[in-house]
């Protein structure tokens, strides 16, 4: 398939994907993707970073595969070329092959394990009676919310990752989420915004800023 044909194929896929996710998510996670080749039912996509690959596999792998099958009218498998900074301009990328994942198989199969309860008064030795009633000031500044976060090219990715963490804390590929950058790019604001959003959605969780 020629480069022009691959581009047209991917644009058709993007049209479907755009209609199924929020526009800001589409601009952040799909616009930077470059289709490289489509050979023997394997589509190679170039991603800007390993961070990108992890987020796509965690959140959009099923959507991409279903879209590819709909457009191609056949099973299309994915191969990613993740761009990694090297010592020279030419040595700046490597390919990561992703095997087909059967989404019908549950990730965590139920296991039946008998539990011995020698002390019925305390079901969990790590739970101290009354500790859940203690209220701790989270030290969060309500002005540092996602709504007030100024988004630009330099912080669009961490903002999206932070929002994903706040939406499903502890259950994303960004666990822990490490934020690094120069002064004035919004690291403190983003950290507080994550805490504020988690506190709003999960009132039972304890948020501590230190």
N, C-alpha and C positions, 0 to 999 in steps of 0.2 A: 504494500500500500504506500502511495506517495505521501510526502509530507503534507501536501495540500489536502489530500483525502483524509489523513489522520486528523488534521485540524478541523475539517468539516464534521467528521464523526464526533470528535470531542465537544465541539460547539453544540451539536444536537443533544448530547448528553447533559451539557451544562444548562441548556434551556429547561430540561425536565427537573434537574436538581434545584435550579433557582426557584421553581414553582413550589418546592416542597420544604424549603427551609427559610428562616428569616434572612432578609437582604444583607444585614450586617455580617451574619455568619457566612453567607455566600461570598461576599467581598473579601473576608478575612481568610477563609480556608480553601476556596476553590479558584479564585482569580489568579493566585500565584502559581498554580499547577500548570506544567507544560507537558503536553503529550509528545513522546519521543518516537515511538514506533508501535505498530500493531502487526505481529507476525505469529502465525500458528496459534491463533486465538489467545495470544498473550499481549496485553496492552501495557506498555512501559510508560509510567508517569514520572516526571522529574519534580521532586519536592525540595523546598529551600533548606530544610533541616530535619534532623531526627525528631525534634519536637513536633513538627508538622505530621510526620508519619505516625507517631504515637497517638496524636489527637484524632487523625482521620480513622485509624483502625479502631479506636475506642468509640467514636461517635457516628461515623458516616460510612463504615465499610459495607454494611448491608445495603444502604441507599445507593452507593456507587455500583455495587455488583448487580442489583436489580435494574438500575438504569442502563447499564451496559448491555444486559441481556435483552431489555426491551428495544433498544436502538438497533443492536446487531441481530436480534432474533435468533440468538444462539448464546451458549455459555462463553463468556469472555473472562479470562483470568488476569489477575493483576500482578505487576512487577514494579517496584518502586526504585527509582534512582535518587538516593538521598544525598544532597550536597553537603559535604563536610569540608571545612577549611583545612587546607594542607600547607605544606611548606612552599609550594610554588603555585602559579596560576593554573598550570595544567593538571596538577595533582590535587583536585579539589572535590572529588566525588566518588562514590562507590554505589553499587547496586545491591539492594536488599530484596530478596525474593520472598514473597508472601504466599504460603500455601493456602489452598481453598479451605475455608472454614465452614463447617456444617452448623448453621445457626439453629437447627432443630434439636441438637444435642445440648442438654443443659450443662452449664459450666460446673456447677456444684451438685453432684448426685447425693440424694439423701442417704445417710448411714444410720443404722439402728445400733445404738450403744447404750447398754443398761447403765443407769447412774445409781450409785450407792449414796444414800442420804442418811448419814449417821447423826446429823444434827438438823432436825426439821425446822428449827427456829431461824437458822441462817442458811439460806439456799445457796448463796454465793459468798465465798470467803473474802472476795475483793470488794464487797459492798458493805460499808459501815452504816448501820442504822442511823438515820437522821442527817447524814451528810448531804443528801439530795435537797434538803430544805435550806441549805446555806446559800445565801445570795452574795455574789461577788461582783463588784463593779468592774465592768469590762474595760473601762477607760477609753471607750470608743468615742470619736468625735462625729456627731451626726452630720456634720457638714461634708465629711469625706465619704460620700456615698457614690455608687455607680452612676447615679443620675447627674452628679456634679463633676464626674471625671471627664477631663478634657482629653479626647482621643485623637491621636495623630499616627503617622506612619511608624514612628519610633516605639509606640507603646500599644499598638493595636493587638498584637499577638498576646502579650502578657495580660492585657485587659480581658480578652476572650478566655484565656486559660483561668484567670482568677474568677470570672463569672461561672465557668464550668465547675470549679472547686466549690464555690458557694452554693451552687445548685444541687450538688451531690457530694458533700464533704466526705473524704476518706474513701471514696469509691471510684475515683478517676485514676488515670495513669499519672497524674501530677500529684503524687502523694509520697514524700512531701513536695510542696511547690516552693522552689527556690527562686527568689526575685533578685536580680543583679542589674545594676546600671549606674550611669553617671548621676550626679546630683541634679535635681530639678526635673526629672523625667516622670515623677509620680509614684515612686515606690511606696512611700508612706501612705499616700492617698489610696493606692490600690490595696495594700494590706488591710487598712481600716475598712475599705468598702467591702472586702470579702467578709470581715467579721460582722459588719452591719447586716449584710444580706443573709448570712447564716443565722444570726440572731432573729431576724425577721421571719425566716422560713422554718427554723427549728428552735422554738422557744425553750425546749428542754435541754439544749446543748449549752455547755459552759464555754464562754468566750473570754480568753485572757490575752491581753496585750502587754508585752513586756520588752 
